[in-house]
Amino acid sequence: MGRFTDEELQRKVQEGFIVESEEDMTETYKRALITQLTVQGDTELISAPAYFMAARDAPSTNTMVSATAIIQDELGHANIAYRLLEDLGVDRHWLLYEREPAHFKHPYGFDQPLMNWAELVSANALYDRAGITLLGDVHRNTSYGPLKRGLVKVSMEENFHLRHGEVWIRRFAEAGGAAKEAVQRTLDWMFPMGVEWFGMPDDRKHHNAQLDFRLKGMTNDQLRRTWLKAVVPLCEELGYDLPAQYDPASDEVELTYELPCQYDPEARRWLYDETITWKQVFERWKARGPMNEQYVDSLRRSRFAVERLLAA
Amino acid sequence: MIRNGRVYEVFARKKRADRFEHVGAVSAPNEQLARVYAWQTYDEAKWFEMTVAPRDAFAAVNRPQAPFTLGAPAGRAAADSR
């Protein structure tokens, strides 16, 4: 490190320079990259126990096999992000086994329980869509060469997860009745989670190292808008109600509720009437959600259970 | 930073005439597990051939460092930015 100043490196990456090793980085670049990769790895990792919880409700052997294939993909993606972090001097064993569960950096949405098949496929449709939106942007724009290469496989597989979700919420919609209602009830709490997935709005963030160093291309609001424009028209076509409206004339989506918004995780309900600040939302994210410890623990338990079995 | 084992680079190709492509890397305590991790992690295609080699087996030809060598471990403190 130390070849460039922050300003020099920012100018170079905006002109297309690709960083390949630590000697190309500045300390600020490296810190921003480590944060980005930690969020990415943790999100992939925690999706595995979340999806597994719901997959136990799979309606048949075939559907169970699809769900576990998705879980295996997600673990592979986590491994890719953590492997890149190892090259930046981060200890993977510490990342996986020694951090406080509350210090994981995945979105609040993956701290929630996923109870059944309708919730699993809704998560594939909404959260994996959020994943593709975020990582697709990183894949196209990142200035870090090793990550750009690592995302080839990830993008391919996330598209399969998304299709799995969208095909299934369509099947539920066509079935109607209680089946469709199960997805509707899920979307009621899950859709605003997806809106929050993209973080604080742009006007709350004064400075963004990930954009300055071209670790991503789009701002939080641009990413959120991309996601909304994919999710809302599809759900409307399938006859699901969302607190948002798509206007075909302007090709824009408007939320029909005010951000920020408070969530009651016990009741699994958004408190649309309560006025809160983004600071309070940030505090809710930081405090983590109801499944945080259990999900982290379930990943650790399996490893230590195997170690005990072999030591016996 | 690797506590036990080494980094193995993973190369694969889909069919006979193809070039070997660098598809990623795994960390593993030994070569047998590196082969398993590589096959399980990089399963995005039906590979005709996949191979792993330890990162430290690569020798730079025209640069001071082999391209995969991303510098010495700098400790884990930087990750704990929360």
Interface residues (C-beta under 8 A of the other chain):
Chain A: E20 S21 E22 E23 K30 R31 I34 T35 T38 Q72 G76 N79 I80 R83 L85 E86 D87 L88 G89 V90 D91 R92 H93 W94 L95 H103 K105 P146 R149 G150 V152 K153 M156 E157
Chain B: M1 I2 R3 V7 H22 V23 G24 A25 V26 S27 Y37 Q40 T41 Y42 D43 E44 Q65 P67 T69 L70 G71 A72 P73 A74 G75 R76 A78 A79 D80 S81 R82
